[in-house]
Amino acid sequence: MRKEIFDQMMRVRDSGATNMYDVYGVQKYASDNLLFELADYLCEHKKEYWDFMMTGKPPIFTEEDSIC
């Protein structure tokens, strides 16, 4: 996970606009609020996102891009 994506997840969380366990709600909020990197990430990495939400373990930051 890139740090930029993690930062965007924290922006969604801090907004309180959706339950972070609602992956599709997070993806819609991200798309509606121009957080396209997060929206794209969630297309292909739902399991990684879900694992992070369930365990709270900090993600490993990488430089790879995720595009739907």
mmCIF file of the N, C-alpha and C atoms, coordinates in Angstrom:
data_MODEL
# 
_entry.id   MODEL 
# 
loop_
_atom_site.group_PDB 
_atom_site.id 
_atom_site.type_symbol 
_atom_site.label_atom_id 
_atom_site.label_alt_id 
_atom_site.label_comp_id 
_atom_site.label_asym_id 
_atom_site.label_entity_id 
_atom_site.label_seq_id 
_atom_site.pdbx_PDB_ins_code 
_atom_site.Cartn_x 
_atom_site.Cartn_y 
_atom_site.Cartn_z 
_atom_site.occupancy 
_atom_site.B_iso_or_equiv 
_atom_site.pdbx_formal_charge 
_atom_site.auth_seq_id 
_atom_site.auth_comp_id 
_atom_site.auth_asym_id 
_atom_site.auth_atom_id 
_atom_site.pdbx_PDB_model_num 
ATOM 1   N N  . MET A 1 1  ? 0.854   -1.178 0.000   1.00 0.00 ? 1  MET A N  1 
ATOM 2   C CA . MET A 1 1  ? 0.000   0.000  0.000   1.00 0.00 ? 1  MET A CA 1 
ATOM 3   C C  . MET A 1 1  ? 0.897   1.238  0.000   1.00 0.00 ? 1  MET A C  1 
ATOM 4   N N  . ARG A 1 2  ? 0.582   2.155  -0.886  1.00 0.00 ? 2  ARG A N  1 
ATOM 5   C CA . ARG A 1 2  ? 1.333   3.414  -0.918  1.00 0.00 ? 2  ARG A CA 1 
ATOM 6   C C  . ARG A 1 2  ? 0.868   4.317  0.213   1.00 0.00 ? 2  ARG A C  1 
ATOM 7   N N  . LYS A 1 3  ? 1.775   5.134  0.718   1.00 0.00 ? 3  LYS A N  1 
ATOM 8   C CA . LYS A 1 3  ? 1.448   6.057  1.807   1.00 0.00 ? 3  LYS A CA 1 
ATOM 9   C C  . LYS A 1 3  ? 0.312   6.992  1.405   1.00 0.00 ? 3  LYS A C  1 
ATOM 10  N N  . GLU A 1 4  ? 0.284   7.404  0.164   1.00 0.00 ? 4  GLU A N  1 
ATOM 11  C CA . GLU A 1 4  ? -0.768  8.290  -0.334  1.00 0.00 ? 4  GLU A CA 1 
ATOM 12  C C  . GLU A 1 4  ? -2.148  7.649  -0.153  1.00 0.00 ? 4  GLU A C  1 
ATOM 13  N N  . ILE A 1 5  ? -2.237  6.354  -0.386  1.00 0.00 ? 5  ILE A N  1 
ATOM 14  C CA . ILE A 1 5  ? -3.505  5.649  -0.235  1.00 0.00 ? 5  ILE A CA 1 
ATOM 15  C C  . ILE A 1 5  ? -3.886  5.574  1.238   1.00 0.00 ? 5  ILE A C  1 
ATOM 16  N N  . PHE A 1 6  ? -2.924  5.281  2.081   1.00 0.00 ? 6  PHE A N  1 
ATOM 17  C CA . PHE A 1 6  ? -3.179  5.264  3.522   1.00 0.00 ? 6  PHE A CA 1 
ATOM 18  C C  . PHE A 1 6  ? -3.676  6.634  3.991   1.00 0.00 ? 6  PHE A C  1 
ATOM 19  N N  . ASP A 1 7  ? -3.030  7.691  3.536   1.00 0.00 ? 7  ASP A N  1 
ATOM 20  C CA . ASP A 1 7  ? -3.443  9.053  3.914   1.00 0.00 ? 7  ASP A CA 1 
ATOM 21  C C  . ASP A 1 7  ? -4.872  9.343  3.453   1.00 0.00 ? 7  ASP A C  1 
ATOM 22  N N  . GLN A 1 8  ? -5.225  8.877  2.274   1.00 0.00 ? 8  GLN A N  1 
ATOM 23  C CA . GLN A 1 8  ? -6.580  9.082  1.780   1.00 0.00 ? 8  GLN A CA 1 
ATOM 24  C C  . GLN A 1 8  ? -7.586  8.279  2.607   1.00 0.00 ? 8  GLN A C  1 
ATOM 25  N N  . MET A 1 9  ? -7.213  7.070  3.045   1.00 0.00 ? 9  MET A N  1 
ATOM 26  C CA . MET A 1 9  ? -8.090  6.298  3.922   1.00 0.00 ? 9  MET A CA 1 
ATOM 27  C C  . MET A 1 9  ? -8.337  7.049  5.227   1.00 0.00 ? 9  MET A C  1 
ATOM 28  N N  . MET A 1 10 ? -7.298  7.674  5.745   1.00 0.00 ? 10 MET A N  1 
ATOM 29  C CA . MET A 1 10 ? -7.452  8.426  6.984   1.00 0.00 ? 10 MET A CA 1 
ATOM 30  C C  . MET A 1 10 ? -8.343  9.662  6.783   1.00 0.00 ? 10 MET A C  1 
ATOM 31  N N  . ARG A 1 11 ? -8.292  10.249 5.596   1.00 0.00 ? 11 ARG A N  1 
ATOM 32  C CA . ARG A 1 11 ? -9.187  11.377 5.296   1.00 0.00 ? 11 ARG A CA 1 
ATOM 33  C C  . ARG A 1 11 ? -10.638 10.932 5.293   1.00 0.00 ? 11 ARG A C  1 
ATOM 34  N N  . VAL A 1 12 ? -10.903 9.756  4.716   1.00 0.00 ? 12 VAL A N  1 
ATOM 35  C CA . VAL A 1 12 ? -12.272 9.222  4.711   1.00 0.00 ? 12 VAL A CA 1 
ATOM 36  C C  . VAL A 1 12 ? -12.691 8.946  6.152   1.00 0.00 ? 12 VAL A C  1 
ATOM 37  N N  . ARG A 1 13 ? -11.839 8.288  6.906   1.00 0.00 ? 13 ARG A N  1 
ATOM 38  C CA . ARG A 1 13 ? -12.158 7.974  8.305   1.00 0.00 ? 13 ARG A CA 1 
ATOM 39  C C  . ARG A 1 13 ? -12.451 9.235  9.098   1.00 0.00 ? 13 ARG A C  1 
ATOM 40  N N  . ASP A 1 14 ? -11.598 10.235 8.958   1.00 0.00 ? 14 ASP A N  1 
ATOM 41  C CA . ASP A 1 14 ? -11.756 11.478 9.714   1.00 0.00 ? 14 ASP A CA 1 
ATOM 42  C C  . ASP A 1 14 ? -13.013 12.244 9.325   1.00 0.00 ? 14 ASP A C  1 
ATOM 43  N N  . SER A 1 15 ? -13.485 12.021 8.103   1.00 0.00 ? 15 SER A N  1 
ATOM 44  C CA . SER A 1 15 ? -14.695 12.715 7.662   1.00 0.00 ? 15 SER A CA 1 
ATOM 45  C C  . SER A 1 15 ? -15.932 12.181 8.376   1.00 0.00 ? 15 SER A C  1 
ATOM 46  N N  . GLY A 1 16 ? -15.896 10.910 8.775   1.00 0.00 ? 16 GLY A N  1 
ATOM 47  C CA . GLY A 1 16 ? -17.046 10.291 9.419   1.00 0.00 ? 16 GLY A CA 1 
ATOM 48  C C  . GLY A 1 16 ? -18.213 10.070 8.475   1.00 0.00 ? 16 GLY A C  1 
ATOM 49  N N  . ALA A 1 17 ? -17.992 10.192 7.186   1.00 0.00 ? 17 ALA A N  1 
ATOM 50  C CA . ALA A 1 17 ? -19.068 10.116 6.197   1.00 0.00 ? 17 ALA A CA 1 
ATOM 51  C C  . ALA A 1 17 ? -19.578 8.698  5.955   1.00 0.00 ? 17 ALA A C  1 
ATOM 52  N N  . THR A 1 18 ? -18.756 7.700  6.231   1.00 0.00 ? 18 THR A N  1 
ATOM 53  C CA . THR A 1 18 ? -19.164 6.315  5.990   1.00 0.00 ? 18 THR A CA 1 
ATOM 54  C C  . THR A 1 18 ? -18.471 5.400  6.979   1.00 0.00 ? 18 THR A C  1 
ATOM 55  N N  . ASN A 1 19 ? -19.063 4.253  7.182   1.00 0.00 ? 19 ASN A N  1 
ATOM 56  C CA . ASN A 1 19 ? -18.458 3.241  8.029   1.00 0.00 ? 19 ASN A CA 1 
ATOM 57  C C  . ASN A 1 19 ? -17.266 2.659  7.271   1.00 0.00 ? 19 ASN A C  1 
ATOM 58  N N  . MET A 1 20 ? -16.111 2.627  7.889   1.00 0.00 ? 20 MET A N  1 
ATOM 59  C CA . MET A 1 20 ? -14.911 2.154  7.205   1.00 0.00 ? 20 MET A CA 1 
ATOM 60  C C  . MET A 1 20 ? -14.971 0.660  6.881   1.00 0.00 ? 20 MET A C  1 
ATOM 61  N N  . TYR A 1 21 ? -15.883 -0.088 7.504   1.00 0.00 ? 21 TYR A N  1 
ATOM 62  C CA . TYR A 1 21 ? -16.061 -1.497 7.163   1.00 0.00 ? 21 TYR A CA 1 
ATOM 63  C C  . TYR A 1 21 ? -16.902 -1.666 5.902   1.00 0.00 ? 21 TYR A C  1 
ATOM 64  N N  . ASP A 1 22 ? -17.527 -0.617 5.450   1.00 0.00 ? 22 ASP A N  1 
ATOM 65  C CA . ASP A 1 22 ? -18.321 -0.630 4.216   1.00 0.00 ? 22 ASP A CA 1 
ATOM 66  C C  . ASP A 1 22 ? -17.395 -0.269 3.054   1.00 0.00 ? 22 ASP A C  1 
ATOM 67  N N  . VAL A 1 23 ? -16.754 -1.268 2.495   1.00 0.00 ? 23 VAL A N  1 
ATOM 68  C CA . VAL A 1 23 ? -15.751 -1.042 1.450   1.00 0.00 ? 23 VAL A CA 1 
ATOM 69  C C  . VAL A 1 23 ? -16.338 -0.261 0.280   1.00 0.00 ? 23 VAL A C  1 
ATOM 70  N N  . TYR A 1 24 ? -17.555 -0.624 -0.127  1.00 0.00 ? 24 TYR A N  1 
ATOM 71  C CA . TYR A 1 24 ? -18.172 0.064  -1.261  1.00 0.00 ? 24 TYR A CA 1 
ATOM 72  C C  . TYR A 1 24 ? -18.529 1.506  -0.909  1.00 0.00 ? 24 TYR A C  1 
ATOM 73  N N  . GLY A 1 25 ? -18.921 1.739  0.331   1.00 0.00 ? 25 GLY A N  1 
ATOM 74  C CA . GLY A 1 25 ? -19.190 3.106  0.780   1.00 0.00 ? 25 GLY A CA 1 
ATOM 75  C C  . GLY A 1 25 ? -17.929 3.951  0.790   1.00 0.00 ? 25 GLY A C  1 
ATOM 76  N N  . VAL A 1 26 ? -16.824 3.357  1.232   1.00 0.00 ? 26 VAL A N  1 
ATOM 77  C CA . VAL A 1 26 ? -15.533 4.058  1.231   1.00 0.00 ? 26 VAL A CA 1 
ATOM 78  C C  . VAL A 1 26 ? -15.122 4.353  -0.205  1.00 0.00 ? 26 VAL A C  1 
ATOM 79  N N  . GLN A 1 27 ? -15.297 3.374  -1.086  1.00 0.00 ? 27 GLN A N  1 
ATOM 80  C CA . GLN A 1 27 ? -14.926 3.558  -2.481  1.00 0.00 ? 27 GLN A CA 1 
ATOM 81  C C  . GLN A 1 27 ? -15.763 4.659  -3.132  1.00 0.00 ? 27 GLN A C  1 
ATOM 82  N N  . LYS A 1 28 ? -17.055 4.678  -2.839  1.00 0.00 ? 28 LYS A N  1 
ATOM 83  C CA . LYS A 1 28 ? -17.926 5.721  -3.402  1.00 0.00 ? 28 LYS A CA 1 
ATOM 84  C C  . LYS A 1 28 ? -17.549 7.087  -2.852  1.00 0.00 ? 28 LYS A C  1 
ATOM 85  N N  . TYR A 1 29 ? -17.316 7.179  -1.552  1.00 0.00 ? 29 TYR A N  1 
ATOM 86  C CA . TYR A 1 29 ? -16.917 8.453  -0.961  1.00 0.00 ? 29 TYR A CA 1 
ATOM 87  C C  . TYR A 1 29 ? -15.610 8.934  -1.587  1.00 0.00 ? 29 TYR A C  1 
ATOM 88  N N  . ALA A 1 30 ? -14.658 8.016  -1.740  1.00 0.00 ? 30 ALA A N  1 
ATOM 89  C CA . ALA A 1 30 ? -13.364 8.374  -2.326  1.00 0.00 ? 30 ALA A CA 1 
ATOM 90  C C  . ALA A 1 30 ? -13.552 8.904  -3.740  1.00 0.00 ? 30 ALA A C  1 
ATOM 91  N N  . SER A 1 31 ? -14.350 8.224  -4.524  1.00 0.00 ? 31 SER A N  1 
ATOM 92  C CA . SER A 1 31 ? -14.580 8.655  -5.895  1.00 0.00 ? 31 SER A CA 1 
ATOM 93  C C  . SER A 1 31 ? -15.288 10.005 -5.945  1.00 0.00 ? 31 SER A C  1 
ATOM 94  N N  . ASP A 1 32 ? -16.306 10.172 -5.115  1.00 0.00 ? 32 ASP A N  1 
ATOM 95  C CA . ASP A 1 32 ? -17.070 11.424 -5.092  1.00 0.00 ? 32 ASP A CA 1 
ATOM 96  C C  . ASP A 1 32 ? -16.243 12.615 -4.625  1.00 0.00 ? 32 ASP A C  1 
ATOM 97  N N  . ASN A 1 33 ? -15.190 12.342 -3.844  1.00 0.00 ? 33 ASN A N  1 
ATOM 98  C CA . ASN A 1 33 ? -14.382 13.412 -3.271  1.00 0.00 ? 33 ASN A CA 1 
ATOM 99  C C  . ASN A 1 33 ? -12.982 13.494 -3.875  1.00 0.00 ? 33 ASN A C  1 
ATOM 100 N N  . LEU A 1 34 ? -12.872 12.958 -5.095  1.00 0.00 ? 34 LEU A N  1 
ATOM 101 C CA . LEU A 1 34 ? -11.646 13.063 -5.896  1.00 0.00 ? 34 LEU A CA 1 
ATOM 102 C C  . LEU A 1 34 ? -10.436 12.398 -5.245  1.00 0.00 ? 34 LEU A C  1 
ATOM 103 N N  . LEU A 1 35 ? -10.689 11.351 -4.485  1.00 0.00 ? 35 LEU A N  1 
ATOM 104 C CA . LEU A 1 35 ? -9.603  10.556 -3.907  1.00 0.00 ? 35 LEU A CA 1 
ATOM 105 C C  . LEU A 1 35 ? -9.434  9.314  -4.788  1.00 0.00 ? 35 LEU A C  1 
ATOM 106 N N  . PHE A 1 36 ? -9.075  9.571  -6.039  1.00 0.00 ? 36 PHE A N  1 
ATOM 107 C CA . PHE A 1 36 ? -9.079  8.525  -7.056  1.00 0.00 ? 36 PHE A CA 1 
ATOM 108 C C  . PHE A 1 36 ? -8.065  7.422  -6.794  1.00 0.00 ? 36 PHE A C  1 
ATOM 109 N N  . GLU A 1 37 ? -6.951  7.727  -6.153  1.00 0.00 ? 37 GLU A N  1 
ATOM 110 C CA . GLU A 1 37 ? -5.961  6.690  -5.865  1.00 0.00 ? 37 GLU A CA 1 
ATOM 111 C C  . GLU A 1 37 ? -6.566  5.645  -4.936  1.00 0.00 ? 37 GLU A C  1 
ATOM 112 N N  . LEU A 1 38 ? -7.293  6.100  -3.916  1.00 0.00 ? 38 LEU A N  1 
ATOM 113 C CA . LEU A 1 38 ? -7.949  5.166  -2.994  1.00 0.00 ? 38 LEU A CA 1 
ATOM 114 C C  . LEU A 1 38 ? -9.047  4.398  -3.696  1.00 0.00 ? 38 LEU A C  1 
ATOM 115 N N  . ALA A 1 39 ? -9.859  5.070  -4.482  1.00 0.00 ? 39 ALA A N  1 
ATOM 116 C CA . ALA A 1 39 ? -10.939 4.395  -5.207  1.00 0.00 ? 39 ALA A CA 1 
ATOM 117 C C  . ALA A 1 39 ? -10.370 3.312  -6.123  1.00 0.00 ? 39 ALA A C  1 
ATOM 118 N N  . ASP A 1 40 ? -9.293  3.607  -6.832  1.00 0.00 ? 40 ASP A N  1 
ATOM 119 C CA . ASP A 1 40 ? -8.660  2.619  -7.705  1.00 0.00 ? 40 ASP A CA 1 
ATOM 120 C C  . ASP A 1 40 ? -8.073  1.466  -6.899  1.00 0.00 ? 40 ASP A C  1 
ATOM 121 N N  . TYR A 1 41 ? -7.426  1.791  -5.798  1.00 0.00 ? 41 TYR A N  1 
ATOM 122 C CA . TYR A 1 41 ? -6.820  0.785  -4.931  1.00 0.00 ? 41 TYR A CA 1 
ATOM 123 C C  . TYR A 1 41 ? -7.866  -0.229 -4.463  1.00 0.00 ? 41 TYR A C  1 
ATOM 124 N N  . LEU A 1 42 ? -9.030  0.276  -4.065  1.00 0.00 ? 42 LEU A N  1 
ATOM 125 C CA . LEU A 1 42 ? -10.072 -0.606 -3.541  1.00 0.00 ? 42 LEU A CA 1 
ATOM 126 C C  . LEU A 1 42 ? -10.644 -1.536 -4.601  1.00 0.00 ? 42 LEU A C  1 
ATOM 127 N N  . CYS A 1 43 ? -10.509 -1.188 -5.868  1.00 0.00 ? 43 CYS A N  1 
ATOM 128 C CA . CYS A 1 43 ? -10.971 -2.078 -6.940  1.00 0.00 ? 43 CYS A CA 1 
ATOM 129 C C  . CYS A 1 43 ? -10.224 -3.412 -6.926  1.00 0.00 ? 43 CYS A C  1 
ATOM 130 N N  . GLU A 1 44 ? -8.947  -3.362 -6.658  1.00 0.00 ? 44 GLU A N  1 
ATOM 131 C CA . GLU A 1 44 ? -8.117  -4.562 -6.767  1.00 0.00 ? 44 GLU A CA 1 
ATOM 132 C C  . GLU A 1 44 ? -7.595  -5.091 -5.444  1.00 0.00 ? 44 GLU A C  1 
ATOM 133 N N  . HIS A 1 45 ? -7.735  -4.341 -4.374  1.00 0.00 ? 45 HIS A N  1 
ATOM 134 C CA . HIS A 1 45 ? -7.103  -4.738 -3.109  1.00 0.00 ? 45 HIS A CA 1 
ATOM 135 C C  . HIS A 1 45 ? -8.085  -4.745 -1.940  1.00 0.00 ? 45 HIS A C  1 
ATOM 136 N N  . LYS A 1 46 ? -9.283  -5.225 -2.178  1.00 0.00 ? 46 LYS A N  1 
ATOM 137 C CA . LYS A 1 46 ? -10.278 -5.258 -1.102  1.00 0.00 ? 46 LYS A CA 1 
ATOM 138 C C  . LYS A 1 46 ? -9.820  -6.127 0.058   1.00 0.00 ? 46 LYS A C  1 
ATOM 139 N N  . LYS A 1 47 ? -9.193  -7.263 -0.230  1.00 0.00 ? 47 LYS A N  1 
ATOM 140 C CA . LYS A 1 47 ? -8.739  -8.150 0.840   1.00 0.00 ? 47 LYS A CA 1 
ATOM 141 C C  . LYS A 1 47 ? -7.674  -7.462 1.701   1.00 0.00 ? 47 LYS A C  1 
ATOM 142 N N  . GLU A 1 48 ? -6.722  -6.816 1.080   1.00 0.00 ? 48 GLU A N  1 
ATOM 143 C CA . GLU A 1 48 ? -5.682  -6.121 1.832   1.00 0.00 ? 48 GLU A CA 1 
ATOM 144 C C  . GLU A 1 48 ? -6.300  -5.010 2.690   1.00 0.00 ? 48 GLU A C  1 
ATOM 145 N N  . TYR A 1 49 ? -7.249  -4.278 2.103   1.00 0.00 ? 49 TYR A N  1 
ATOM 146 C CA . TYR A 1 49 ? -7.942  -3.227 2.850   1.00 0.00 ? 49 TYR A CA 1 
ATOM 147 C C  . TYR A 1 49 ? -8.694  -3.836 4.032   1.00 0.00 ? 49 TYR A C  1 
ATOM 148 N N  . TRP A 1 50 ? -9.444  -4.906 3.765   1.00 0.00 ? 50 TRP A N  1 
ATOM 149 C CA . TRP A 1 50 ? -10.232 -5.544 4.804   1.00 0.00 ? 50 TRP A CA 1 
ATOM 150 C C  . TRP A 1 50 ? -9.327  -6.071 5.921   1.00 0.00 ? 50 TRP A C  1 
ATOM 151 N N  . ASP A 1 51 ? -8.206  -6.689 5.571   1.00 0.00 ? 51 ASP A N  1 
ATOM 152 C CA . ASP A 1 51 ? -7.257  -7.177 6.576   1.00 0.00 ? 51 ASP A CA 1 
ATOM 153 C C  . ASP A 1 51 ? -6.770  -6.026 7.457   1.00 0.00 ? 51 ASP A C  1 
ATOM 154 N N  . PHE A 1 52 ? -6.489  -4.893 6.853   1.00 0.00 ? 52 PHE A N  1 
ATOM 155 C CA . PHE A 1 52 ? -6.045  -3.722 7.612   1.00 0.00 ? 52 PHE A CA 1 
ATOM 156 C C  . PHE A 1 52 ? -7.147  -3.251 8.553   1.00 0.00 ? 52 PHE A C  1 
ATOM 157 N N  . MET A 1 53 ? -8.389  -3.219 8.073   1.00 0.00 ? 53 MET A N  1 
ATOM 158 C CA . MET A 1 53 ? -9.506  -2.768 8.909   1.00 0.00 ? 53 MET A CA 1 
ATOM 159 C C  . MET A 1 53 ? -9.723  -3.730 10.084  1.00 0.00 ? 53 MET A C  1 
ATOM 160 N N  . MET A 1 54 ? -9.597  -5.016 9.848   1.00 0.00 ? 54 MET A N  1 
ATOM 161 C CA . MET A 1 54 ? -9.875  -6.011 10.887  1.00 0.00 ? 54 MET A CA 1 
ATOM 162 C C  . MET A 1 54 ? -8.752  -6.143 11.906  1.00 0.00 ? 54 MET A C  1 
ATOM 163 N N  . THR A 1 55 ? -7.516  -5.998 11.472  1.00 0.00 ? 55 THR A N  1 
ATOM 164 C CA . THR A 1 55 ? -6.394  -6.212 12.389  1.00 0.00 ? 55 THR A CA 1 
ATOM 165 C C  . THR A 1 55 ? -5.826  -4.922 12.952  1.00 0.00 ? 55 THR A C  1 
ATOM 166 N N  . GLY A 1 56 ? -5.959  -3.841 12.196  1.00 0.00 ? 56 GLY A N  1 
ATOM 167 C CA . GLY A 1 56 ? -5.373  -2.573 12.628  1.00 0.00 ? 56 GLY A CA 1 
ATOM 168 C C  . GLY A 1 56 ? -3.865  -2.536 12.477  1.00 0.00 ? 56 GLY A C  1 
ATOM 169 N N  . LYS A 1 57 ? -3.303  -3.592 11.870  1.00 0.00 ? 57 LYS A N  1 
ATOM 170 C CA . LYS A 1 57 ? -1.855  -3.614 11.664  1.00 0.00 ? 57 LYS A CA 1 
ATOM 171 C C  . LYS A 1 57 ? -1.478  -2.559 10.643  1.00 0.00 ? 57 LYS A C  1 
ATOM 172 N N  . PRO A 1 58 ? -0.431  -1.812 10.930  1.00 0.00 ? 58 PRO A N  1 
ATOM 173 C CA . PRO A 1 58 ? -0.001  -0.783 9.967   1.00 0.00 ? 58 PRO A CA 1 
ATOM 174 C C  . PRO A 1 58 ? 0.358   -1.412 8.633   1.00 0.00 ? 58 PRO A C  1 
ATOM 175 N N  . PRO A 1 59 ? -0.020  -0.742 7.540   1.00 0.00 ? 59 PRO A N  1 
ATOM 176 C CA . PRO A 1 59 ? 0.301   -1.283 6.221   1.00 0.00 ? 59 PRO A CA 1 
ATOM 177 C C  . PRO A 1 59 ? 1.788   -1.153 5.909   1.00 0.00 ? 59 PRO A C  1 
ATOM 178 N N  . ILE A 1 60 ? 2.218   -1.959 4.966   1.00 0.00 ? 60 ILE A N  1 
ATOM 179 C CA . ILE A 1 60 ? 3.578   -1.852 4.440   1.00 0.00 ? 60 ILE A CA 1 
ATOM 180 C C  . ILE A 1 60 ? 3.496   -0.929 3.239   1.00 0.00 ? 60 ILE A C  1 
ATOM 181 N N  . PHE A 1 61 ? 4.247   0.164  3.272   1.00 0.00 ? 61 PHE A N  1 
ATOM 182 C CA . PHE A 1 61 ? 4.188   1.137  2.194   1.00 0.00 ? 61 PHE A CA 1 
ATOM 183 C C  . PHE A 1 61 ? 5.091   0.707  1.050   1.00 0.00 ? 61 PHE A C  1 
ATOM 184 N N  . THR A 1 62 ? 4.540   0.805  -0.169  1.00 0.00 ? 62 THR A N  1 
ATOM 185 C CA . THR A 1 62 ? 5.280   0.466  -1.379  1.00 0.00 ? 62 THR A CA 1 
ATOM 186 C C  . THR A 1 62 ? 5.142   1.599  -2.384  1.00 0.00 ? 62 THR A C  1 
ATOM 187 N N  . GLU A 1 63 ? 5.839   1.471  -3.488  1.00 0.00 ? 63 GLU A N  1 
ATOM 188 C CA . GLU A 1 63 ? 5.780   2.469  -4.535  1.00 0.00 ? 63 GLU A CA 1 
ATOM 189 C C  . GLU A 1 63 ? 4.899   2.040  -5.695  1.00 0.00 ? 63 GLU A C  1 
ATOM 190 N N  . GLU A 1 64 ? 4.354   0.815  -5.642  1.00 0.00 ? 64 GLU A N  1 
ATOM 191 C CA . GLU A 1 64 ? 3.582   0.314  -6.780  1.00 0.00 ? 64 GLU A CA 1 
ATOM 192 C C  . GLU A 1 64 ? 2.243   1.040  -6.883  1.00 0.00 ? 64 GLU A C  1 
ATOM 193 N N  . ASP A 1 65 ? 1.774   1.170  -8.103  1.00 0.00 ? 65 ASP A N  1 
ATOM 194 C CA . ASP A 1 65 ? 0.498   1.801  -8.371  1.00 0.00 ? 65 ASP A CA 1 
ATOM 195 C C  . ASP A 1 65 ? -0.572  0.736  -8.556  1.00 0.00 ? 65 ASP A C  1 
ATOM 196 N N  . SER A 1 66 ? -1.806  1.083  -8.216  1.00 0.00 ? 66 SER A N  1 
ATOM 197 C CA . SER A 1 66 ? -2.940  0.193  -8.448  1.00 0.00 ? 66 SER A CA 1 
ATOM 198 C C  . SER A 1 66 ? -3.934  0.906  -9.317  1.00 0.00 ? 66 SER A C  1 
ATOM 199 N N  . ILE A 1 67 ? -4.219  0.345  -10.445 1.00 0.00 ? 67 ILE A N  1 
ATOM 200 C CA . ILE A 1 67 ? -5.181  0.925  -11.375 1.00 0.00 ? 67 ILE A CA 1 
ATOM 201 C C  . ILE A 1 67 ? -6.226  -0.137 -11.684 1.00 0.00 ? 67 ILE A C  1 
ATOM 202 N N  . CYS A 1 68 ? -7.498  0.239  -11.642 1.00 0.00 ? 68 CYS A N  1 
ATOM 203 C CA . CYS A 1 68 ? -8.576  -0.715 -11.973 1.00 0.00 ? 68 CYS A CA 1 
ATOM 204 C C  . CYS A 1 68 ? -8.535  -1.012 -13.449 1.00 0.00 ? 68 CYS A C  1 
# 
